[in-house]
Amino acid sequence: MKAKLNNEVKEAIRHPYAWPGGYPLAVLMADGECMCISCVKKEFKYIAREFHTKCKDKQWAAEAVFINWEDTDLQCANCNSKIESAYGEE
């Protein structure tokens, strides 16, 4: 499970839009916050460390890669920038 999620996070860093469709991706963290792919890339050393430790720091533990379908108010917990939505009206 951890290895699969680790690979999904790495793939999202390489390709920040889902294929097919081109939908914007984000990462849900264990503390319930979301991070934009740009911040995930910048902070990957902390996120990767959590894949290999038993002591979880929920701030850096990735839980899922997801598509932000409609939430136009979703912000990155790290940089506070808006996380692009696929279908949300501005």
C-alpha positions in Angstrom: 0.0 0.0 0.0 2.7 2.5 1.0 4.8 1.7 -2.1 1.8 2.2 -4.4 1.0 5.5 -2.8 4.6 6.6 -3.0 4.6 5.8 -6.7 1.3 7.7 -7.1 2.8 10.8 -5.4 6.0 10.6 -7.6 3.8 10.2 -10.7 1.7 13.3 -9.7 4.9 15.3 -9.4 6.1 14.3 -12.9 2.6 14.8 -14.4 0.4 17.2 -12.3 -2.6 16.7 -14.5 -4.5 13.4 -14.8 -4.5 11.5 -18.0 -6.8 11.3 -19.8 -8.8 14.4 -19.2 -6.1 16.8 -18.0 -7.7 17.3 -14.6 -5.6 19.1 -11.9 -4.2 16.8 -9.2 -3.5 17.6 -5.5 -2.4 15.5 -2.5 -4.4 14.8 0.6 -2.3 14.7 3.8 -3.0 12.6 6.9 -3.9 15.7 8.9 -6.8 16.3 6.5 -5.1 19.2 4.7 -4.3 19.4 1.0 -1.2 20.3 -0.8 -0.7 21.6 -4.4 1.6 19.5 -6.6 4.2 22.3 -6.7 4.6 22.2 -2.9 4.6 18.4 -2.9 7.5 18.6 -5.3 9.4 21.2 -3.2 8.8 19.3 0.1 9.1 15.7 -1.2 12.1 14.9 1.0 9.8 15.2 4.1 6.9 13.3 2.4 9.2 10.5 1.2 10.6 10.2 4.7 7.1 9.5 6.1 6.8 6.5 3.7 9.8 4.9 5.4 9.1 5.6 9.1 6.7 4.1 11.6 6.3 7.3 13.5 3.9 9.4 11.5 4.1 13.1 11.3 0.7 13.7 9.9 1.7 17.0 8.4 4.0 15.3 5.9 2.2 11.9 5.5 0.5 11.6 2.2 -2.8 9.7 2.2 -4.0 10.1 -1.4 -3.5 11.8 -4.8 -6.9 13.2 -5.9 -8.6 15.4 -8.5 -10.1 18.6 -7.2 -13.4 18.3 -9.1 -15.4 21.4 -7.9 -14.0 23.0 -4.8 -13.1 26.6 -5.9 -12.0 27.6 -2.4 -9.5 24.7 -1.9 -6.1 26.1 -0.8 -2.7 24.5 -0.3 -1.9 24.1 3.4 1.8 24.8 2.6 1.8 27.9 0.4 -1.9 29.1 0.7 -2.3 29.2 -3.1 -5.5 28.1 -4.7 -5.6 24.5 -5.9 -7.1 24.5 -9.4 -10.5 22.8 -9.7 -11.6 20.8 -12.8 -15.2 22.0 -13.0 -15.8 24.6 -10.3 -17.2 27.9 -11.5 -15.2 30.9 -10.5 
